[in-house]
């Protein structure tokens, strides 16, 4: 039987800080050869001419909410992983605040079983920490599970860990990478009460960043970092949203040597509080989209390597749910289909180089989570690859949105770049706006 062989010709290959023109040969699931020119005598080869297009490693999204099980009216692993593939995301790490929550080994494995049957992209899941499940946390196999997620501020699914003794115990007891959502609950409660006195439930959404304030974020993230330093835990702070928090992180060490790392999300790099009047609850996230000054500081920290990873925090809700008034409209929005092209747009606007974008979206998640043989274009690695045409404009509208919820905060936006091909484990799974419907997804494994 012939090996399945794929040859990508004339690509602008973006990898490890450089861009060079060349060819990539793939046999079965693996990158076999990278060279300036490759010719293959085997007649059974599929050839893609990638001239003028960028070839990047598949994006690894370290924070998504695909809502399955239990919240499948919003999204499923099947629907959202397809949208991810169309957006150039080949691997995702999904969060535990589903229904039931992934806070026991049994419930975690049930999610892996769903993904094995239905996911279009490579997958792993976070295990959820609570005030009373340390015994279960200690059973997690670090070679098979991405890490541990703790909500230090309440969000969708109410998995708040608010007992300081429990928190310290978890930090001391596990070698898993601990990812945290940092917002101080007391500050948010006080701010909410103050605004409800004036407006009742119908608080104007523009006050969301005053309620879930920069101070609420800073209090929580600074406590988490202090605890990580005290216990030696490996800490990753999700979705930074404030200028103030960026001062808590260092760029003095290489990423592989850092014990405390940070992530920023697409929406905090794209939107600011000036957008609430137009977008309303569609851009209501936790933590909140804040000021243009905060956004500028996040960009600065991203570019000077205080922030290590770009993710989406893809968190869909139905349009009906999002259309409620402020206190009832849930926080979160869908992003996996548009995250990469949004960052390419930032590149076109002179905010970031493509090499730096690939570092933050592909290389660094692989380093940080110690993902096995992914995140790079390297011989011997799994062939998770994305071809991006940098000059093929398209506009986001209802007809081309793939999320189950059917809407996007980017509706009406025109992106200059387009994902033309997504290759997953050596198989073309998405080509020129069509899915090939070939099963190629794998469970992520970890080198720890």
VOBALO-195000 format. One record per residue (C-alpha): residue in one letter; x, y, z. Coordinates in steps of 0.5 Angstrom, whole numbers, plus 500, padded with zeros to 3 digits. Example, Ala and Ser with C-alpha at 12.3 -4.5 7.8 and 13.67 -1.06 7.14 Angstrom:
<sites>
A525491516;S527498514;
</sites>
This chain:
<sites>
X500500500;X503507498;X504512503;X499518503;X504523500;X502531500;X507536497;X506544498;X510548493;X513555493;X510557500;X512563504;X514558510;X513562517;X517558522;X522560528;X522567527;X524567519;X520567513;X523563507;X521560500;X520553500;X517546499;X514542505;X513534504;X509530508;X508523508;X502520512;X501524518;X509527519;X513532516;X518528512;X522534509;X523542508;X527544503;X528550498;X526545492;X523538493;X521534487;X517527488;X517521483;X511518486;X505519481;X501518488;X503525490;X498531492;X501537490;X499544493;X502550489;X502555495;X505561491;X505568494;X501564500;X504564507;X505557510;X504557518;X504552523;X497550525;X494555531;X494552538;X488555542;X489554549;X483557551;X476555548;X469554551;X465549546;X459548551;X459540551;X456537554;X450540557;X450547554;X449544547;X444549544;X450554544;X455550541;X458543540;X465540540;X463538533;X460545530;X466549534;X472545532;X469545524;X469553525;X476553528;X479549522;X476554518;X480559522;X486555522;X486553529;X488545528;X489544536;X484547542;X484546549;X477546552;X475549559;X471545564;X465549566;X460545562;X454542565;X456537568;X463540570;X469537568;X471536575;X472529576;X476524572;X470520569;X467527567;X473529564;X474522560;X467523558;X469529554;X475526551;X470521548;X465526545;X471529542;X474523539;X467521536;X466528533;X472533533;X475536527;X481539530;X486536535;X483536542;X485536549;X481539556;X483542562;X481539569;X477544573;X479545580;X473547586;X473548593;X473541594;X476536589;X483536591;X483528591;X481528584;X486533582;X491529584;X489523580;X490527573;X495524568;X499530566;X501526560;X494526557;X491532560;X493539558;X492542565;X488545571;X483551570;X481555576;X476560576;X478566581;X473570579;X466567577;X464566570;X459562566;X458555570;X460558577;X466554579;X469560583;X475557588;X474562593;X477559599;X484561600;X487555604;X484550599;X487555593;X494554597;X493547598;X492546590;X498550588;X502546593;X500539591;X500539583;X505539578;X500541573;X500547569;X495551573;X491556568;X487562572;X481566571;X483572575;X478577577;X476579585;X469577586;X468582592;X470588588;X465586582;X460585587;X460592590;X461595584;X455591581;X451593587;X453600586;X450601579;X444597580;X442602585;X442607580;X440603574;X437596576;X438591572;X438595566;X445598567;X448601560;X453596558;X459601557;X459600565;X461593564;X469595565;X467599571;X464594574;X469588572;X474593573;X482594572;X482594580;X478587580;X483584575;X489586578;X487584586;X486577583;X492576579;X497579583;X494574589;X495568584;X502570582;X504571589;X501565591;X505561585;X512565587;X510562595;X509555593;X513554586;X507552582;X507553575;X502559573;X499561567;X494567567;X489567562;X486573558;X490579561;X485586560;X489591563;X495596563;X496595570;X497587570;X502587565;X507590570;X506583574;X510579568;X517579566;X520578560;X527576563;X527569561;X526564555;X519562555;X521555557;X524557563;X518561566;X514559571;X509565571;X506566564;X500570561;X496570555;X492575552;X485574547;X484577540;X478581543;X482585548;X487587542;X481589538;X476592541;X476598547;X470601551;X469606545;X466600542;X460598547;X455604544;X455600537;X456593539;X453593546;X453586549;X456582543;X462585546;X461583553;X466579556;X469577563;X474580564;X471586560;X474589554;X477596557;X480602555;X484604549;X490605553;X489598556;X489595549;X495599547;X499597554;X497589552;X500590545;X506593548;X507587553;X505582547;X511585543;X516585549;X514578551;X511580558;X505576555;X507570552;X500567548;X495569544;X488566544;X481566543;X477565549;X472563544;X465562548;X459562544;X452564547;X445565543;X443571540;X437571544;X441570550;X446576548;X440580547;X438580554;X439587559;X446587562;X445583568;X442577564;X446577558;X452572559;X459574558;X463571552;X463571544;X465566539;X472567536;X475561533;X473562526;X476569526;X482570530;X487568526;X485573520;X484578525;X491578527;X493578520;X489584519;X493587525;X499585521;X497589515;X496595520;X503595522;X502592529;X505585529;X510581524;X507575522;X513571525;X511574532;X504572531;X506565529;X510565535;X505567540;X499563537;X503557535;X510556538;X509558545;X502554546;X506548544;X512550549;X508552555;X503546555;X509542553;X505539547;X508533543;X511534536;X506540534;X506548534;X512548529;X514546522;X519541523;X521535520;X519529524;X513533527;X506532526;X503536519;X499541522;X499546517;X495552515;X496556508;X494563509;X493568502;X495575505;X491579500;X484576498;X479580502;X472578505;X467580509;X464577515;X456576514;X451571517;X452567510;X459565512;X459564519;X460557522;X459558529;X452554532;X450561535;X450564528;X453571530;X460574530;X462580534;X466581527;X460581523;X461587517;X468587518;X472586512;X479582513;X484582508;X487575509;X484568508;X485561510;X485557504;X488550506;X488547513;X492541514;X491536520;X496531521;X498530514;X490530511;X487536508;X481538512;X479544509;X480547502;X478554499;X472554503;X470547503;X471542508;X473535506;X470531511;X476527512;X477525520;X484526522;X483529529;X488526535;X488527542;X494532544;X499528548;X504532552;X512531553;X512532561;
</sites>
